[in-house]
């Protein structure tokens, strides 16, 4: 399990080390280098990243808060295992939060917000053309963040970002399982952005809720497909 090395030449500040540790750990989880159930050992990570344990510890705590990692009864840290019920609960919450944030964004967006959304939509389109699923997933996250920020309701935005982060692993898995989902998600994101830019609160909320409902349906379908595949494998092993 290799993480990218950090150059010692620049000697960044502690906060920079924390940001690097967070980014590298999150990327390793999303791309499957650290799969669900993998034990994350602070000492090993700090050695691979060539930094002290303190920033790694902070990054691990943040990822635990965001739902990427979980602490089990033995006090050890593992990459979170997918639990459908938890994901669905979060998506029900997200439907309400994303819908309200999008409505408020349409009402409160500034010229700067509009410019940012247009730029992000273009970046999303380019990621589709490049076929880079990971890049598209990261841009999709940026789109959500930009809409939450445009709502101009800081507490609501923080809640929405928290729940967005908690299922980031599962949305990335959804993209990996189906290339077409990347394109349809792009179209859904653009529909939300266009409604926000137009100042149409009703449409923005409706598009955001629709987007989350589609995601919820896909999560259920992927879980059922994996369960069927697992049951089929077990049946083939039986004498």
N, C-alpha and C positions, 0 to 999 in steps of 0.2 A: 504494500500500500504506500504509494509515493505522493507526497504533496510537493508543490513547487517550492523551491528554495528561495529564501529571502536574502537579498544582497546585503552584506555587512557594510558596504562602502558608504551608503547614504546615512546610516545610523538614524533612522526615523525616531520620532518621539514615541512615548509609550502608547498614546492614543492611536498612532499609526500602526504600531505592532498589533494592537487589539483589532483594528479594522482589517488588517491583512489576515490574521488568524481566523477571524469570523468569515471572511470571504473564502478563504481556502477550504475551511471545514464545510461551509455551506455548499460550495461547488462540489466537493468530494461526495457529499450526501446526495445531492441532486443528480449527479452523473453516474451514481452507482459504484463509485470507487469504495465508498463505505456503504454497503447495502443495509437494509433493515435488519436489526438484530446484531449488527457489528458493534463490538465493544470499543468505545473511544477512551483511550488512556492518555491522560494529560501529559505524562512524561514522554511518551512516544511521539505525540504530536509536536511538542516543543522541540524535540530533537530533530524531527523531520523538517520543521520550519526554521530551525537554527535560531531560536529565540528563547527567552526565559519562560518559565511556566505561568507567570502572573497574567500576561495578556491572553495566553491560551485558556487559562481558567475563566477569564472574563468572557471570552468568546463562547466557551462551552455553556456557561450560565445563560447567556443571551439565547443561544440556540435551544436550550432546554425550555426557556420561557416561551419561545416561538413555536415549540412543538416538534422541532426536528430531532431533538434528543430527549431521552427519558431516563430518570433515575429509578432503578428497581430496588427491591427489598434488600439486596446485598450492598446497596449504596453505590454500585457501579453504574457508569453511564453507557447507554446503548443508543444506537440510531433507532428512532421510534418505529415500531411495527404498525403497519396500516390496520386501523380498526374502523370498519365501515360505519358503525353506529356513531362513533365520535365525529367522523368526517361529515356524515349527513346532518348531525346536529349543528356543526359549525356552518354548513351551507345554508341551513334554514335561517340561522342568525345573519349570515352574510347577505341573504336575499333582502332582508329588511334594511340592513346597514348600507349596502351598496346602493339600493334603491333610493334611500333618503339622501345619501351623499351626492348621488348623481342629480337628484332634483335640486338640491341646494347649490350644487356647482353650476347648474344652468341659470340659477337666479343670481348667483354672486360672482361668476367668473369675470376676470378682468381681461384687458387686451393682452397682458403678459400670459395669462392662462391659455387664452385662445391660440397664441403663437406657439406655446409649448405643446399643446395638444396636436396642432397641425404638424409640428416637427416630429413628434413621437409616432403619429400615424404613418408618416413617410418612412421612418426607421423600421416600423413594423412591416410595411410593404416590402422594403428591401431585404429584411430577414426572411420573408417568405420566398423571395426570388433566390436567395442564396441557399436555401434548404437547411440552414443552421437552426435546428430545433432548440438547442440550448439558448442561443442568442434571442430567438423569438420569445422563449419563456421569460427571459430576463426583461425584455422590452414590454411584454404583456404586464409584468409586475409594475413596471414604471408607469404604464398607462393608468393602472388602478391608483397608484400613489398620487399621480397628477390630478386625477378627478377628486380624490379624497381631499387633497390640498386646496383645490379650487372651491370646495364647499365653504371654506372660511369658518369651519366649526372645528377647532383643534381637538377637543375631546372626542367628538364623533369620529374624526379622521384617525386618531390614535387607536380607537377601538377597531375600526375597519381594517387598519394596517395589521393589527395584531392577529385578527382572524384570517386575513389574507395570507400572512406568513405561515400560520399553522397548517395550512393545507397546500402550501407551495410544492412540497414533495409529491403530492398526489396529482396535482395539475400537470406537473412535468411528466409524470408517468403516463398520464392520459395522452399527452402529445407524442410520447415515444411509441405508444401502442397503435396510434392511428395518425398517419401523416395528414389525412384530410381534416382532422380535428384542428390542426394548426391553422389551416386556411379559414375554416368556419369561425374559429375563435377570433381571428383577425377581423373578419367581417362584423362579428358581434361587437368587438371593441370599437371599431370605427363607427358603428351605428350609435353607440353611446356617446362617443366624442362629438359626432356631428350634432346630436340633439343638445348636448351641453353648449357647444359653440353657438347654436341657433337660439339659445336661451329658452328652449322648450322643456320646461320641467316635467310635464306629464310624460312626454316621449322619452326623456332621459331616464326617468325612474322605471318606465315600462321596459325599456331596452336592457337596463341593468338587471332587473328582476328576471327577465327572460334568459339572459346570459347565465345567471347563477342556476336557474332551474335546469337548463341544458347540461350544465356541469354536474349537477346532482344526479340527473338521469344517467350520464355517462359513467360516473363513479359507481353507481349501482350495477350497471351493465358490465363494467370491467371486473367488478368483484364476482359477479355471477359466472362470468366466463372463466375466471381463474379457478373458482370452486369446481366447475364442471371438469376443467382440465385436470385438476388435482384428483378428483374422484375417479376419472377415467384411468389415470396412471396407477392408482391404487388397485383398481379392478384388474388391470393387466398383470399386476404382480401376484394376484391371488392364484393358487393352484387350481 
